[in-house]
Amino acid sequence: MKVKSFLILITLVFISCKTVKLSENENNYLLADSGKDKFYLVELIRQKQTEGKLGEKPMLIINGNVIFYYYKKDIEKIVISKAEIKGLRISEAEKCVSLYGAGCKYGLVEINTYKSFE
């Protein structure tokens, strides 16, 4: 009886654990946090994509530095945590292409933090 109860409990724990499946592109938007905060930016981008405000590979700018855009060869890892984000702005492609060019054709996620970016 104890073994059955234990096996049922372990099975329920595994079933209740959610894993976030990421595309290769979404790995570029992972924060430096651990746990669910690591996926904060990915989830925000997914939400804006379903609303039609962002495309599949939005440009990412942190404290004025371009971190990622769809044809950038050297993709930098995001070195900030969710708690360091002071402000966040989402711009649709039509509004930002004139400022940033074709690199912004999927939209823009601009992040300002409490610390300077190195």
C-alpha positions as CSV (number, residue, x, y, z in Angstrom):
1,M,0.0,0.0,0.0
2,K,2.8,2.4,0.9
3,V,4.7,1.7,-2.3
4,K,1.6,2.3,-4.4
5,S,0.9,5.6,-2.6
6,F,4.5,6.7,-3.2
7,L,4.4,5.8,-6.9
8,I,1.1,7.7,-7.3
9,L,2.6,10.7,-5.6
10,I,5.7,10.7,-7.7
11,T,3.6,10.3,-10.9
12,L,1.5,13.3,-9.9
13,V,4.5,15.4,-9.2
14,F,6.0,14.6,-12.7
15,I,2.6,15.3,-14.4
16,S,2.2,18.6,-12.6
17,C,5.7,19.9,-13.6
18,K,5.5,22.2,-16.6
19,T,8.4,22.5,-18.9
20,V,8.7,25.5,-21.3
21,K,9.5,24.3,-24.7
22,L,11.6,26.9,-26.6
23,S,12.4,27.2,-30.2
24,E,16.0,27.8,-31.2
25,N,15.2,31.5,-31.7
26,E,13.6,31.9,-28.3
27,N,16.8,30.9,-26.6
28,N,18.1,34.3,-27.6
29,Y,15.6,35.9,-25.2
30,L,16.3,34.0,-22.0
31,L,17.2,36.2,-19.0
32,A,20.0,35.4,-16.6
33,D,17.6,34.4,-13.9
34,S,16.8,30.9,-12.8
35,G,13.4,29.3,-12.5
36,K,10.3,30.8,-14.1
37,D,11.8,34.4,-14.2
38,K,14.3,33.2,-16.8
39,F,11.4,32.9,-19.2
40,Y,9.8,36.3,-18.5
41,L,11.0,37.9,-21.8
42,V,10.1,34.8,-23.9
43,E,6.6,34.7,-22.5
44,L,6.1,38.5,-23.1
45,I,7.3,38.1,-26.7
46,R,5.0,35.2,-27.2
47,Q,2.0,37.2,-25.9
48,K,2.8,40.1,-28.2
49,Q,3.2,37.7,-31.1
50,T,-0.3,36.3,-30.5
51,E,-1.6,39.9,-30.4
52,G,0.1,40.6,-33.8
53,K,2.4,43.2,-32.4
54,L,5.7,41.3,-32.9
55,G,7.0,39.0,-35.5
56,E,9.0,35.8,-35.0
57,K,12.4,37.4,-34.3
58,P,12.0,40.9,-32.8
59,M,15.1,43.1,-32.3
60,L,16.3,43.3,-28.7
61,I,18.0,46.4,-27.4
62,I,19.2,46.6,-23.8
63,N,20.3,50.0,-22.5
64,G,20.9,51.2,-26.0
65,N,23.0,48.2,-27.1
66,V,21.6,46.0,-29.8
67,I,21.7,42.4,-28.4
68,F,19.8,40.5,-31.1
69,Y,18.2,40.9,-34.5
70,Y,17.4,38.3,-37.1
71,Y,20.5,38.4,-39.2
72,K,23.1,39.4,-36.5
73,K,26.0,36.9,-36.5
74,D,27.3,37.4,-33.0
75,I,24.4,36.9,-30.7
76,E,25.2,38.1,-27.2
77,K,23.8,36.4,-24.1
78,I,21.4,38.4,-22.0
79,V,23.1,39.2,-18.7
80,I,20.3,40.9,-16.8
81,S,17.6,39.4,-14.5
82,K,14.0,40.3,-14.4
83,A,14.5,42.3,-11.2
84,E,17.0,44.6,-13.0
85,I,14.4,45.7,-15.6
86,K,13.4,49.3,-15.0
87,G,11.4,49.8,-18.1
88,L,10.3,47.9,-21.2
89,R,8.9,49.1,-24.5
90,I,7.5,47.1,-27.4
91,S,7.4,48.7,-30.9
92,E,5.7,47.2,-33.9
93,A,7.8,46.8,-37.1
94,E,6.1,49.7,-38.9
95,K,7.1,52.1,-36.2
96,C,10.7,51.1,-35.7
97,V,12.0,50.2,-39.2
98,S,12.4,53.8,-40.1
99,L,14.7,54.3,-37.0
100,Y,16.6,51.0,-36.9
101,G,16.3,49.7,-40.5
102,A,15.7,46.1,-41.7
103,G,17.0,44.6,-38.5
104,C,13.8,45.7,-36.8
105,K,11.4,44.2,-39.4
106,Y,9.9,41.9,-36.8
107,G,9.4,44.6,-34.2
108,L,11.4,45.8,-31.3
109,V,11.8,45.0,-27.6
110,E,13.7,47.8,-25.8
111,I,14.7,47.3,-22.2
112,N,16.2,49.8,-19.8
113,T,17.7,48.5,-16.6
114,Y,18.8,49.9,-13.3
115,K,22.5,49.2,-14.1
116,S,24.6,50.2,-17.0
117,F,25.3,47.6,-19.6
118,E,28.8,46.4,-20.0
